[in-house]
Amino acid sequence: MGQDQTKQQIEKGLHLYQSNQTEKALRVWMRVLEKSADPAGRFRVLGCLITAHAEMGRYKDMLKFAVVQIDTARELEDPDFLTESYLNLARSNEKLCEFQKTISYCKTCLNMQGTTVSMQLNGQVSLSMGNAFLGLSVFQKALECFEKALRYAHNNDDKMLECRVCCSLGNFYTQIKDYEKALFFPCKAAELVNDYGKGWSLKYRAMSQYHMAVAYQKLGRLADAMDCCEESMKIALQHGDRPLQALCLLCFADIHRSRRDVQTAFPRYDSSMSIMTEIGNRLGLVQVLLGVTKCWMIQKELDKALESIEKAQELAEGLGNKLGLLKLHCLCERIYRTKEQQQELRDHVVKFHECVEEMELYCGMCGESIGEKNNQLQALPCSHFFHLKCLQTNGTRGCPNCRRLSVKPGYV
């Protein structure tokens, strides 16, 4: 298969894919991969296969094609292709919750400066790195990366990237419980879709609606949460987007749990867990098990709650997800207080405070914890964040956290 024929077949696959005929598109692209003698064409078709498998939640296949793409880029001896293939490798590992590997591959991308493509891809690299740091609960570095990605999006007038970053920022602020910002950013993403997204994939609309649903659920606006989640799920089902289906099922379950309708919540959690297991989203599984634990606690089935916590803890430790561990210690604290088991209670109180210290989840001005309840937060340029009321009351001459970190012990 020559260069022109390769190009035609890639375009044919793209047309099928955009028409929602995914399996036919995959067959066309796989044929190109087997028969094409054009390395640049092979590189491009591998990019199509990587994107398609990502959207279907076939993350192990996504990683497999990303590895082949790196070999093709090396064969072409083109630094632009190599940068793009390392980004795909980073993204594949991000989807498989291999966050340390993601960060390592992103750093490789950022070190390959000077190529024309790298300047256009730096925003996507920063976004992927931010998502990985968020998976590890390294909040300051995650926020730094998201702010960087947002600057690249603005400088390059890249509205699609801006939309994706806004969704990630919504997730960021959901985790540290500033629910006003958790809603603001996905609403901004939805505005971008409405204003610029006529030619975009519907996944951008679905993504923004899902993150709005999560924020509404946290704010107790459950009818709004249900409306947004239903719209997101409808698009996810139309497009065979398994990862988003799993997230929507989790959100539906959380909404029912908020209504204390545990019997309706449980089957949704089970369905979400089944898809999360199938696609390898271990971070999603931790979230599902947290929801299941809370349902058992509502029903006062404390031993069953502890069984769910044990499974979630194993996953969270394997991922390095510190916020998940903190939440699990908090739930254990409540359970052992109810069971009046003082030694276990003390153990989890100690571990809870160790997690808070490790993640720096406290305000450097008032010393109170961040992420315990809904609170308006404000980040300084260094990406350390504080209670908004503390900054307004005390003002700041630089960041107190940075000042503390810069103080070196003197010689005695």
Secondary structure, 3 states (H helix, E strand, C coil): CCHHHHHHHHHHHHHHHHCCCHHHHHHHHHHHHHHCCCHHHHHHHHHHHHHHHHHHCCHHHHHHHHHHHHHHHHHHCCHHHHHHHHHHHHHHHHHCCCHHHHHHHHHHHHHCCCCHHHHHHHHHHHHHHHHHHHHCCCHHHHHHHHHHHHHHHHHCCCHHHHHHHHHHHHHHHHHCCCHHHHHHHHHHHHHHHHHHHHHCCCHHHHHHHHHHHHHHHHCCCHHHHHHHHHHHHHHHHHCCCHHHHHHHHHHHHHHHHHCCCHHHHHHHHHHHHHHHHHHCCHHHHHHHHHHHHHHHHHCCCHHHHHHHHHHHHHHHHHHCCHHHHHHHHHHHHHHHHHHCCHHHHHHHHHHHHHHHHHHCCECCCCCCECCCCCCCEEECCCCCEEEHHHHHHHCCCCCHHHHHHHCCCCCC
